[in-house]
Amino acid sequence: MENPSPAAALGRALWALLLATLSGGAAGHPRGGESVCSARAPAKYSITFTGKWSQTAFPKQYPLFRPPAQWSSLLGAAHSSDYSMWRKNQYVSNGLRDFAERGEAWALMKEIEAAGEALQSVHAVFSAPAVPSGTGQTSAELEVQRRHSLVSFVVRIVPSPDWFVGVDSLDLCDGDRWREQAALDLYPYDAGTDSGFTFSSPNFATIPQDTVTEITSSSPSHPANSFYYPRLKALPPIARVTLVRLRQSPRVFVPPPSVLASRDNEIVDSASVPETPLDCEVSLWSSWGLCGGPCGKLGAKSRTRYVRVQPANNGSPCPELEEEAECVPDNCV
């Protein structure tokens, strides 16, 4: 058998090194000095998404129809630190824009697939069914491994301009072992691609595109904002995610005791739902009406205003909607 030349041997060595790099060498080393996972066997988890978007917790402009408050399907990935589905203060991809604005997942799926093929940075994609109400839950199973111990996902808020909730790069590995459970409260984010203020705002593209920002009780600071509650220091969580490591029989997974659900995914545990006070909002006063009354005597004129937002959950009541004042009649008989 003929021995390979030194050049051929060097070429084969370089090719082997390149294959090793593409098959996980780069993905297995987190960036920025992050800890390296040394857990041996892969681990399986059940992920449960619980919507807490109730009219009691979020009374302002709560969507009741066309469409009512609900959640899109959940789309996520187990990946390495070389991949980012979304990140606060950064621009979203075209795929995530389509998902956040319209719930279309095809482009985002193609982006995840491309990331997996490039540097093997994505191990697996997982999804869970949509939740047809604001308060409900959905679940799925996923697998993580030593080189792909991070989990990210997104769920669109429906209806909304481009608002979503999700998790960015949650690490399920703790040194040489897998975490048994992880639970996080979720809050709304703006994808930065649509400038609508309310749940039912028409499409109004943000030009130039903005970065992902968290929506709070005071930001955006505009009374029309559906999440604007100036009396609150912080919004209550609009959703929650729980991940539990599965053992021998994943099908017997039981949700944590705090997640109580009945048929149709509807949550019946109302004791823990916060009551967000919503103050009454009224319009500006109308112009004064004509002054009426007999000649030579004081007459009266009036003006009115109307209720823009009805109070809820012990919020400030509405003020008087009609006001009268004395006047001297301009034209009298």
Buried (B, 14 or more C-beta within 10 A) or exposed (E): EEEEEEEEEEEEEEEEEEEEEBEBBBBBEBEEEEEEBEBEEBBBBBBBBBBBBBBBBBBBBBBEEEEEBBBBBBBBBBBBBBBBBBEEEEBBBEBBBBBBBEBBBEBBBEBBEEBBEBBBBBBBBBBBBBBBBBBBBBBBBBBBBBBBBBBBBBBBBBBBBBBBBBBBBBBBBEEEEBBEEBBEEBBBBBBBBBBBBBBEBEEEBBEEEBEBBEBBBBEBEEEEBBBBBEEBEEBBBBBBBBBBBBEEEEEEBEBEEEBBBEEEBBBEBEEEBBBBBBBBBBEEEEEEEEBBBEEEEEBEBBBEBEEEBEBBBEBEEBEEEEBEEEBEBEEEE
